[in-house]
């Protein structure tokens, strides 16, 4: 089988996060975005499986601070913008 995790409300991605064989107990870590209501979806391709989820921490996205348009001088003057939780529908760089 394969297991995929992605932000709730979005289309199922074409990539998997885990590819276990039948009867295996497999540890894994996956990083995914969250929907605006802080939810995610899990898909198991074949058969049934038990999944334990331990949500630990979050990453923050600072628009313009890590991109090519941001300069060290400009970022230092203005300071970093207010953080926004990573999620939504568009991919964003993580720094």
N, CA, C and O atoms as CSV, one atom per row, in Angstrom:
chain,resi,resn,atom,element,x,y,z
A,1,UNK,N,N,0.842,-1.186,0.000
A,1,UNK,CA,C,0.000,0.000,0.000
A,1,UNK,C,C,0.881,1.242,0.000
A,1,UNK,O,O,2.108,1.149,0.040
A,2,UNK,N,N,0.252,2.380,-0.044
A,2,UNK,CA,C,0.955,3.633,0.216
A,2,UNK,C,C,0.022,4.540,0.995
A,2,UNK,O,O,-1.200,4.436,0.884
A,3,UNK,N,N,0.606,5.428,1.783
A,3,UNK,CA,C,-0.141,6.370,2.619
A,3,UNK,C,C,0.275,7.780,2.205
A,3,UNK,O,O,1.460,8.058,2.027
A,4,UNK,N,N,-0.700,8.656,2.056
A,4,UNK,CA,C,-0.455,10.041,1.672
A,4,UNK,C,C,-1.122,10.970,2.684
A,4,UNK,O,O,-2.240,10.711,3.130
A,5,UNK,N,N,-0.434,12.047,3.041
A,5,UNK,CA,C,-0.954,13.066,3.965
A,5,UNK,C,C,-0.886,14.412,3.249
A,5,UNK,O,O,0.118,14.723,2.608
A,6,UNK,N,N,-1.960,15.222,3.356
A,6,UNK,CA,C,-1.995,16.530,2.701
A,6,UNK,C,C,-3.010,17.422,3.405
A,6,UNK,O,O,-3.822,16.918,4.182
A,7,UNK,N,N,-2.992,18.746,3.157
A,7,UNK,CA,C,-3.953,19.652,3.782
A,7,UNK,C,C,-5.391,19.297,3.404
A,7,UNK,O,O,-5.680,19.062,2.230
A,8,UNK,N,N,-6.274,19.256,4.365
A,8,UNK,CA,C,-7.682,18.938,4.119
A,8,UNK,C,C,-8.295,19.934,3.147
A,8,UNK,O,O,-7.959,21.118,3.160
A,9,UNK,N,N,-9.196,19.445,2.305
A,9,UNK,CA,C,-9.904,20.301,1.363
A,9,UNK,C,C,-9.196,20.481,0.038
A,9,UNK,O,O,-9.770,21.051,-0.890
A,10,UNK,N,N,-7.963,20.012,-0.076
A,10,UNK,CA,C,-7.225,20.100,-1.343
A,10,UNK,C,C,-7.285,18.757,-2.055
A,10,UNK,O,O,-7.667,17.749,-1.462
A,11,UNK,N,N,-6.907,18.747,-3.332
A,11,UNK,CA,C,-6.883,17.500,-4.086
A,11,UNK,C,C,-5.790,16.585,-3.540
A,11,UNK,O,O,-4.755,17.049,-3.061
A,12,UNK,N,N,-6.040,15.277,-3.620
A,12,UNK,CA,C,-5.047,14.304,-3.176
A,12,UNK,C,C,-3.802,14.425,-4.051
A,12,UNK,O,O,-3.907,14.380,-5.277
A,13,UNK,N,N,-2.615,14.581,-3.438
A,13,UNK,CA,C,-1.395,14.698,-4.230
A,13,UNK,C,C,-1.008,13.374,-4.883
A,13,UNK,O,O,-1.518,12.317,-4.510
A,14,UNK,N,N,-0.110,13.437,-5.852
A,14,UNK,CA,C,0.340,12.241,-6.552
A,14,UNK,C,C,1.517,11.565,-5.850
A,14,UNK,O,O,1.963,10.508,-6.298
A,15,UNK,N,N,2.019,12.129,-4.791
A,15,UNK,CA,C,3.165,11.565,-4.061
A,15,UNK,C,C,2.695,10.884,-2.781
A,15,UNK,O,O,1.652,11.232,-2.227
A,16,UNK,N,N,3.478,9.906,-2.315
A,16,UNK,CA,C,3.151,9.225,-1.062
A,16,UNK,C,C,4.123,9.653,0.026
A,16,UNK,O,O,5.227,10.115,-0.262
A,17,UNK,N,N,3.706,9.498,1.279
A,17,UNK,CA,C,4.569,9.766,2.420
A,17,UNK,C,C,5.152,8.498,3.015
A,17,UNK,O,O,6.169,8.545,3.707
A,18,UNK,N,N,4.510,7.356,2.750
A,18,UNK,CA,C,4.941,6.083,3.335
A,18,UNK,C,C,4.523,4.947,2.407
A,18,UNK,O,O,3.426,4.974,1.849
A,19,UNK,N,N,5.395,3.944,2.238
A,19,UNK,CA,C,5.126,2.818,1.336
A,19,UNK,C,C,5.380,1.491,2.062
A,19,UNK,O,O,6.348,0.801,1.743
A,20,UNK,N,N,4.536,1.120,3.026
A,20,UNK,CA,C,4.773,-0.122,3.767
A,20,UNK,C,C,4.289,-1.363,3.014
A,20,UNK,O,O,3.395,-1.291,2.171
A,21,UNK,N,N,4.903,-2.496,3.340
A,21,UNK,CA,C,4.435,-3.789,2.848
A,21,UNK,C,C,3.436,-4.349,3.853
A,21,UNK,O,O,3.380,-3.893,4.995
A,22,UNK,N,N,2.650,-5.333,3.434
A,22,UNK,CA,C,1.651,-5.947,4.312
A,22,UNK,C,C,2.314,-6.482,5.580
A,22,UNK,O,O,3.346,-7.149,5.513
A,23,UNK,N,N,1.719,-6.189,6.726
A,23,UNK,CA,C,2.191,-6.712,8.006
A,23,UNK,C,C,3.330,-5.938,8.642
A,23,UNK,O,O,3.733,-6.265,9.758
A,24,UNK,N,N,3.862,-4.927,7.978
A,24,UNK,CA,C,4.975,-4.159,8.531
A,24,UNK,C,C,4.509,-3.140,9.555
A,24,UNK,O,O,3.416,-2.584,9.441
A,25,UNK,N,N,5.344,-2.899,10.557
A,25,UNK,CA,C,5.194,-1.759,11.453
A,25,UNK,C,C,6.300,-0.803,11.055
A,25,UNK,O,O,7.479,-1.134,11.185
A,26,UNK,N,N,5.938,0.385,10.569
A,26,UNK,CA,C,6.913,1.294,9.989
A,26,UNK,C,C,6.843,2.669,10.655
A,26,UNK,O,O,5.789,3.305,10.637
A,27,UNK,N,N,7.952,3.139,11.246
A,27,UNK,CA,C,7.976,4.518,11.754
A,27,UNK,C,C,8.203,5.474,10.587
A,27,UNK,O,O,8.831,5.110,9.593
A,28,UNK,N,N,7.699,6.671,10.709
A,28,UNK,CA,C,7.845,7.645,9.634
A,28,UNK,C,C,7.597,9.040,10.180
A,28,UNK,O,O,6.971,9.204,11.227
A,29,UNK,N,N,8.086,10.033,9.476
A,29,UNK,CA,C,7.783,11.432,9.781
A,29,UNK,C,C,7.352,12.082,8.478
A,29,UNK,O,O,7.944,11.833,7.428
A,30,UNK,N,N,6.341,12.899,8.544
A,30,UNK,CA,C,5.865,13.612,7.355
A,30,UNK,C,C,5.582,15.054,7.736
A,30,UNK,O,O,5.096,15.337,8.831
A,31,UNK,N,N,5.888,15.949,6.832
A,31,UNK,CA,C,5.581,17.368,7.024
A,31,UNK,C,C,4.535,17.741,5.986
A,31,UNK,O,O,4.720,17.497,4.794
A,32,UNK,N,N,3.443,18.329,6.439
A,32,UNK,CA,C,2.381,18.739,5.526
A,32,UNK,C,C,1.828,20.083,5.957
A,32,UNK,O,O,1.943,20.473,7.119
A,33,UNK,N,N,1.233,20.782,5.018
A,33,UNK,CA,C,0.510,21.996,5.358
A,33,UNK,C,C,-0.823,21.634,5.985
A,33,UNK,O,O,-1.229,20.472,5.986
A,34,UNK,N,N,-1.488,22.624,6.509
A,34,UNK,CA,C,-2.804,22.431,7.114
A,34,UNK,C,C,-3.820,23.289,6.375
A,34,UNK,O,O,-3.470,24.292,5.754
A,35,UNK,N,N,-5.072,22.881,6.451
A,35,UNK,CA,C,-6.137,23.699,5.877
A,35,UNK,C,C,-6.334,24.928,6.772
A,35,UNK,O,O,-5.787,24.980,7.873
A,36,UNK,N,N,-7.105,25.910,6.314
A,36,UNK,CA,C,-7.346,27.090,7.157
A,36,UNK,C,C,-7.911,26.745,8.538
A,36,UNK,O,O,-7.684,27.484,9.496
A,37,UNK,N,N,-8.641,25.636,8.653
A,37,UNK,CA,C,-9.160,25.249,9.971
A,37,UNK,C,C,-8.231,24.244,10.667
A,37,UNK,O,O,-8.651,23.520,11.569
A,38,UNK,N,N,-6.944,24.212,10.229
A,38,UNK,CA,C,-5.882,23.412,10.853
A,38,UNK,C,C,-6.143,21.909,10.776
A,38,UNK,O,O,-5.927,21.189,11.751
A,39,UNK,N,N,-6.609,21.435,9.616
A,39,UNK,CA,C,-6.898,20.016,9.431
A,39,UNK,C,C,-6.050,19.455,8.286
A,39,UNK,O,O,-5.571,20.195,7.426
A,40,UNK,N,N,-5.878,18.145,8.297
A,40,UNK,CA,C,-5.183,17.466,7.210
A,40,UNK,C,C,-5.913,16.170,6.902
A,40,UNK,O,O,-6.703,15.684,7.712
A,41,UNK,N,N,-5.645,15.612,5.722
A,41,UNK,CA,C,-6.271,14.369,5.291
A,41,UNK,C,C,-5.212,13.277,5.198
A,41,UNK,O,O,-4.036,13.555,4.967
A,42,UNK,N,N,-5.648,12.024,5.383
A,42,UNK,CA,C,-4.778,10.861,5.262
A,42,UNK,C,C,-5.469,9.864,4.346
A,42,UNK,O,O,-6.659,9.593,4.506
A,43,UNK,N,N,-4.721,9.310,3.374
A,43,UNK,CA,C,-5.261,8.327,2.444
A,43,UNK,C,C,-4.410,7.073,2.484
A,43,UNK,O,O,-3.185,7.151,2.391
A,44,UNK,N,N,-5.047,5.915,2.621
A,44,UNK,CA,C,-4.389,4.616,2.551
A,44,UNK,C,C,-4.884,3.943,1.279
A,44,UNK,O,O,-6.090,3.778,1.098
A,45,UNK,N,N,-3.968,3.551,0.395
A,45,UNK,CA,C,-4.326,3.068,-0.925
A,45,UNK,C,C,-5.003,1.697,-0.937
A,45,UNK,O,O,-6.030,1.530,-1.595
A,46,UNK,N,N,-4.451,0.717,-0.227
A,46,UNK,CA,C,-4.945,-0.660,-0.316
A,46,UNK,C,C,-5.137,-1.242,1.074
A,46,UNK,O,O,-4.296,-1.046,1.952
A,47,UNK,N,N,-6.232,-1.956,1.280
A,47,UNK,CA,C,-6.456,-2.630,2.555
A,47,UNK,C,C,-6.776,-1.665,3.674
A,47,UNK,O,O,-7.274,-0.563,3.443
A,48,UNK,N,N,-6.483,-2.092,4.890
A,48,UNK,CA,C,-6.698,-1.229,6.052
A,48,UNK,C,C,-5.400,-1.144,6.831
A,48,UNK,O,O,-4.568,-2.050,6.784
A,49,UNK,N,N,-5.242,-0.055,7.539
A,49,UNK,CA,C,-4.024,0.147,8.323
A,49,UNK,C,C,-4.336,1.008,9.528
A,49,UNK,O,O,-5.265,1.815,9.502
A,50,UNK,N,N,-3.562,0.836,10.577
A,50,UNK,CA,C,-3.664,1.694,11.756
A,50,UNK,C,C,-2.611,2.779,11.620
A,50,UNK,O,O,-1.463,2.500,11.274
A,51,UNK,N,N,-3.002,4.011,11.891
A,51,UNK,CA,C,-2.072,5.137,11.797
A,51,UNK,C,C,-2.136,5.919,13.099
A,51,UNK,O,O,-3.217,6.265,13.575
A,52,UNK,N,N,-0.977,6.193,13.666
A,52,UNK,CA,C,-0.877,7.021,14.862
A,52,UNK,C,C,-0.304,8.367,14.431
A,52,UNK,O,O,0.729,8.414,13.763
A,53,UNK,N,N,-0.965,9.462,14.806
A,53,UNK,CA,C,-0.523,10.804,14.437
A,53,UNK,C,C,-0.113,11.547,15.690
A,53,UNK,O,O,-0.853,11.595,16.672
A,54,UNK,N,N,1.069,12.123,15.645
A,54,UNK,CA,C,1.569,12.956,16.736
A,54,UNK,C,C,1.970,14.285,16.113
A,54,UNK,O,O,3.053,14.398,15.538
A,55,UNK,N,N,1.119,15.279,16.221
A,55,UNK,CA,C,1.391,16.589,15.624
A,55,UNK,C,C,2.329,17.363,16.537
A,55,UNK,O,O,2.026,17.606,17.705
A,56,UNK,N,N,3.481,17.746,15.979
A,56,UNK,CA,C,4.506,18.415,16.776
A,56,UNK,C,C,4.941,19.695,16.086
A,56,UNK,O,O,5.583,19.639,15.037
A,57,UNK,N,N,4.608,20.843,16.649
A,57,UNK,CA,C,5.114,22.118,16.161
A,57,UNK,C,C,4.554,22.576,14.839
A,57,UNK,O,O,3.672,21.950,14.252
A,58,UNK,N,N,5.100,23.700,14.386
A,58,UNK,CA,C,4.693,24.268,13.107
A,58,UNK,C,C,5.832,25.112,12.555
A,58,UNK,O,O,6.726,25.534,13.289
A,59,UNK,N,N,5.785,25.350,11.252
A,59,UNK,CA,C,6.720,26.234,10.585
A,59,UNK,C,C,6.004,27.531,10.287
A,59,UNK,O,O,4.784,27.541,10.128
A,60,UNK,N,N,6.735,28.618,10.208
A,60,UNK,CA,C,6.144,29.910,9.898
A,60,UNK,C,C,6.696,30.417,8.584
A,60,UNK,O,O,7.858,30.169,8.261
A,61,UNK,N,N,5.891,31.114,7.834
A,61,UNK,CA,C,6.260,31.685,6.551
A,61,UNK,C,C,6.339,33.194,6.688
A,61,UNK,O,O,5.377,33.828,7.124
A,62,UNK,N,N,7.477,33.781,6.321
A,62,UNK,CA,C,7.674,35.220,6.374
A,62,UNK,C,C,7.762,35.751,4.941
A,62,UNK,O,O,8.834,35.685,4.338
A,63,UNK,N,N,6.680,36.271,4.383
A,63,UNK,CA,C,6.682,36.732,2.989
A,63,UNK,C,C,7.763,37.782,2.738
A,63,UNK,O,O,7.909,38.731,3.508
A,64,UNK,N,N,8.521,37.603,1.651
A,64,UNK,CA,C,9.514,38.594,1.262
A,64,UNK,C,C,10.840,38.523,1.983
A,64,UNK,O,O,11.817,39.094,1.499
A,65,UNK,N,N,10.922,37.853,3.111
A,65,UNK,CA,C,12.166,37.825,3.876
A,65,UNK,C,C,13.172,36.891,3.221
A,65,UNK,O,O,14.359,37.213,3.183
A,66,UNK,N,N,12.739,35.744,2.703
A,66,UNK,CA,C,13.657,34.756,2.154
A,66,UNK,C,C,13.655,34.730,0.632
A,66,UNK,O,O,14.454,34.008,0.036
A,67,UNK,N,N,12.787,35.491,-0.011
A,67,UNK,CA,C,12.698,35.469,-1.464
A,67,UNK,C,C,13.750,36.350,-2.110
A,67,UNK,O,O,14.437,37.118,-1.435
A,68,UNK,N,N,13.870,36.231,-3.430
A,68,UNK,CA,C,14.854,36.998,-4.184
A,68,UNK,C,C,14.569,38.498,-4.118
A,68,UNK,O,O,15.490,39.309,-4.218
A,69,UNK,N,N,13.298,38.870,-3.950
A,69,UNK,CA,C,12.939,40.291,-3.921
A,69,UNK,C,C,13.360,40.971,-2.626
A,69,UNK,O,O,13.471,42.196,-2.579
A,70,UNK,N,N,13.593,40.201,-1.585
A,70,UNK,CA,C,13.954,40.790,-0.292
A,70,UNK,C,C,15.456,41.017,-0.240
A,70,UNK,O,O,16.240,40.146,-0.617
A,71,UNK,N,N,15.840,42.171,0.222
A,71,UNK,CA,C,17.270,42.433,0.400
A,71,UNK,C,C,17.564,42.462,1.889
A,71,UNK,O,O,16.687,42.775,2.694
A,72,UNK,N,N,18.780,42.142,2.251
A,72,UNK,CA,C,19.163,42.149,3.668
A,72,UNK,C,C,18.990,43.545,4.245
A,72,UNK,O,O,18.549,43.697,5.384
A,73,UNK,N,N,19.334,44.563,3.468
A,73,UNK,CA,C,19.199,45.942,3.930
A,73,UNK,C,C,17.736,46.299,4.176
A,73,UNK,O,O,17.396,46.849,5.224
A,74,UNK,N,N,16.861,45.985,3.200
A,74,UNK,CA,C,15.437,46.292,3.332
A,74,UNK,C,C,14.783,45.515,4.454
A,74,UNK,O,O,13.954,46.059,5.183
A,75,UNK,N,N,15.144,44.242,4.604
A,75,UNK,CA,C,14.558,43.418,5.659
A,75,UNK,C,C,14.994,43.911,7.023
A,75,UNK,O,O,14.208,43.888,7.970
A,76,UNK,N,N,16.242,44.360,7.138
A,76,UNK,CA,C,16.742,44.843,8.424
A,76,UNK,C,C,16.054,46.140,8.814
A,76,UNK,O,O,15.759,46.346,9.991
A,77,UNK,N,N,15.788,47.031,7.839
A,77,UNK,CA,C,15.119,48.297,8.137
A,77,UNK,C,C,13.687,48.095,8.600
A,77,UNK,O,O,13.270,48.609,9.638
A,78,UNK,N,N,12.948,47.337,7.809
A,78,UNK,CA,C,11.521,47.178,8.078
A,78,UNK,C,C,11.249,46.130,9.139
A,78,UNK,O,O,10.194,46.158,9.773
A,79,UNK,N,N,12.169,45.212,9.347
A,79,UNK,CA,C,11.924,44.099,10.250
A,79,UNK,C,C,11.071,43.067,9.556
A,79,UNK,O,O,10.433,43.370,8.548
A,80,UNK,N,N,11.045,41.866,10.069
A,80,UNK,CA,C,10.263,40.817,9.404
A,80,UNK,C,C,8.764,41.097,9.520
A,80,UNK,O,O,8.308,41.643,10.525
A,81,UNK,N,N,8.015,40.729,8.508
A,81,UNK,CA,C,6.566,40.895,8.584
A,81,UNK,C,C,5.973,39.935,9.616
A,81,UNK,O,O,6.628,38.992,10.059
A,82,UNK,N,N,4.742,40.192,9.980
A,82,UNK,CA,C,4.067,39.303,10.926
A,82,UNK,C,C,3.979,37.903,10.325
A,82,UNK,O,O,3.665,37.763,9.143
A,83,UNK,N,N,4.250,36.864,11.119
A,83,UNK,CA,C,4.203,35.505,10.576
A,83,UNK,C,C,2.779,35.094,10.207
A,83,UNK,O,O,1.805,35.570,10.789
A,84,UNK,N,N,2.688,34.211,9.238
A,84,UNK,CA,C,1.408,33.639,8.825
A,84,UNK,C,C,1.553,32.128,8.897
A,84,UNK,O,O,2.568,31.589,8.457
A,85,UNK,N,N,0.573,31.443,9.435
A,85,UNK,CA,C,0.616,29.981,9.501
A,85,UNK,C,C,0.686,29.416,8.096
A,85,UNK,O,O,-0.037,29.866,7.207
A,86,UNK,N,N,1.551,28.434,7.888
A,86,UNK,CA,C,1.645,27.779,6.595
A,86,UNK,C,C,0.408,26.934,6.379
A,86,UNK,O,O,0.038,26.142,7.245
A,87,UNK,N,N,-0.220,27.087,5.260
A,87,UNK,CA,C,-1.434,26.341,4.940
A,87,UNK,C,C,-2.027,26.926,3.675
A,87,UNK,O,O,-1.316,27.582,2.913
A,88,UNK,N,N,-3.266,26.714,3.438
A,88,UNK,CA,C,-3.899,27.246,2.245
A,88,UNK,C,C,-3.642,26.354,1.038
A,88,UNK,O,O,-3.272,25.189,1.184
A,89,UNK,N,N,-3.839,26.907,-0.154
A,89,UNK,CA,C,-3.759,26.090,-1.349
A,89,UNK,C,C,-2.478,26.282,-2.140
A,89,UNK,O,O,-2.114,25.389,-2.906
A,90,UNK,N,N,-1.780,27.390,-1.998
A,90,UNK,CA,C,-0.587,27.632,-2.800
A,90,UNK,C,C,0.676,27.226,-2.036
A,90,UNK,O,O,0.810,27.543,-0.854
A,91,UNK,N,N,1.599,26.529,-2.699
A,91,UNK,CA,C,2.864,26.186,-2.027
A,91,UNK,C,C,3.627,27.462,-1.681
A,91,UNK,O,O,3.564,28.449,-2.415
A,92,UNK,N,N,4.337,27.437,-0.576
A,92,UNK,CA,C,5.117,28.588,-0.143
A,92,UNK,C,C,6.496,28.117,0.273
A,92,UNK,O,O,6.633,27.003,0.779
A,93,UNK,N,N,7.522,28.933,0.075
A,93,UNK,CA,C,8.857,28.528,0.522
A,93,UNK,C,C,8.931,28.524,2.040
A,93,UNK,O,O,8.302,29.348,2.704
A,94,UNK,N,N,9.683,27.617,2.571
A,94,UNK,CA,C,9.879,27.537,4.021
A,94,UNK,C,C,11.337,27.817,4.282
A,94,UNK,O,O,12.207,27.154,3.716
A,95,UNK,N,N,11.626,28.803,5.144
A,95,UNK,CA,C,13.023,29.156,5.412
A,95,UNK,C,C,13.418,28.847,6.805
A,95,UNK,O,O,14.563,29.085,7.190
